[in-house]
């Protein structure tokens, strides 16, 4: 299965009318996303890139389809805005980077109305957006994570060592 073509074609749908025509052009979307300092800061880390390489794009996007169907497709989501973790899977990072992490962001960035169930066409579009971002990440060096250094592992001072004295010593007793 090639993900170079829009996913809605794989579902046998002739055209996708789930978003405005300008959103059909992923270059326009990614230009808009690049202007957001929040969206721009997301990159795959070493672990996510390794996971993507080990599992392959097809498997990762299958996971993504399941995440979208379970976490975003229902009309009412009790924890909307908090259902997508910030780490742990390449799709999660891609969702935040592309504004497909919650129904509010999907409405803002992709103009897909919140409060109604996502159609198969809309879910396929979201997977296309995620796949495009993951493809772009192959060319970006992985995000470096902080290694445990001696300064990060310093033992915290005990309370006795931390006491600086009081302005009102008579009240402490």
N, C-alpha and C positions, 0 to 999 in steps of 0.2 A: 504494500500500500504506500503510495507516494503522498506526502503531505504538502507538496508543492502546489497542488490544486486546492481550491476551497473545499472544506470538509462537506459542505452541503451537497456537493456533486456526488460524493460517495454515498450519501443517503438517498440518492435518486431524486433530489429536489431540483427542478429546472433552474430556479433563481431564488435568491435570498432577498426578501423585502423586509427584513427585520430591523434594519437600521437605515439611516439616510444614505443616499448614494455616495456622498463624500466619504463615509466610513467604509465603503466597500474598498476604497483604496487604502491599504495598510500604511503606505508611505505618508499619507496625510495624517492618519491617526498617530503614527510614531513621531511625526514632527510635532504635533500638539503635545504628546506625552513628554517629549524631550524638553519642553519648556517648563515642566513641573520639577522643582528641586526635589520634592518628595519622591516622585516616580523615578527620577533619574538616578537616585542613589542605589537602587537595587541592582545587584549583580550576583551571578552564581559564585559561590565560594568553591574552594578546592574539593570539599566533600560532595557538593551538589554536582559539580562537573564530572567527578569520578563516577558518581551514581548514574548520571545520564549516559556516560560512556559505557558503563557496565551493562545497564539495562537496555539501552538503545532508545531512540526517539519514539518508535512505535509503542513500546511498552509504557514509556513515560506519559505519552498522550492518552493511552488507554486509562491510566490512573487518573489523568486530568478529566477525562469524560465522566468517570465515576464521581470524582470530587464535585464537578459542576452539577451533575444530576442529583446528587444527594444534598449538597450544601447551598446551591444557588437556584436551582430550577423551581422549587416550590414557590407558590405565590406569597405565602407568609412564612417568614423565617424568624423564629423566636430570638435568636442571638445575632440578628443581622448587623453587620459591621464588626463582628468579633469572631466570625466563623472560620476565617482563614488565618492559620498561623504564619508567623514571619520567617520561619525556618523549618527545616526538616525534610523538604521535598522540593525539587526544582520547580514544580508547578505552583507551589505556594508563592515562591519568589516571583515567578512570572505573573501570577495574578495581581500581586501588589504593583509590580512594575507597569502593568498594562491597564490598571483600573478595572480589573475583572474580579476583585476580591469580595465585593458585597454588592447588594442590589442598588445601594445608593451610588456607589462608584460606577456601576454599569450604566445607570441612568445618566449620570453626569458626563461620562466620557464616551459612551456608545449610544446614548439616546434610546436605550431599550427600557421601556416603562417598568417601574417597580410596582409591586402589588398584584402582579399577575404571573402565572406560571410561565417559565421560559419554554418556548416552542423548540422542537428539534432543530429548526433552522437557526434559532438564536444560540442554542447550545453549540451547534457546529461552528458558528461564527466565532464564539468565544474561544473554542479550541484552536481555530485558525490563528487568532490573535496570539494566543499563548505559544503555539508552534513557531510563529514568526519571531517572537521575542527569543525563544530558546535557540533558534537558528542563528540569530544575531549574536547571541552570547558565546557561540563557538569561537568567534573572532576576538573576544575580549579576554584579557588576562584575568584569572580568577581573583576574587576578592581575598585579601590576606586576612587571616584571623589572628588574634593575639595569642601568642604562646604563653604558657605559664612561666613567668620570670621570677627570680628571687624577690624583686620588689613587690610583685603581686601576691607572693606567698608569705609575706611578713606576718608574724604572729601579732595579733591585736594586743595592745597593752591591757593589763588587768585593771580593774577599777581602782585598786590601791595605787597603781602607777599613774593612773589618769587623773587623779584628783589634783586640782590646781589651787585649791583653797577657796574659801567663800568670803564674800563681802560681809556676811552676817554670821559669824561662827556661833554666836549665842543661840541663834534660831535652830541650827542643825541638831542641837542636843535635845 
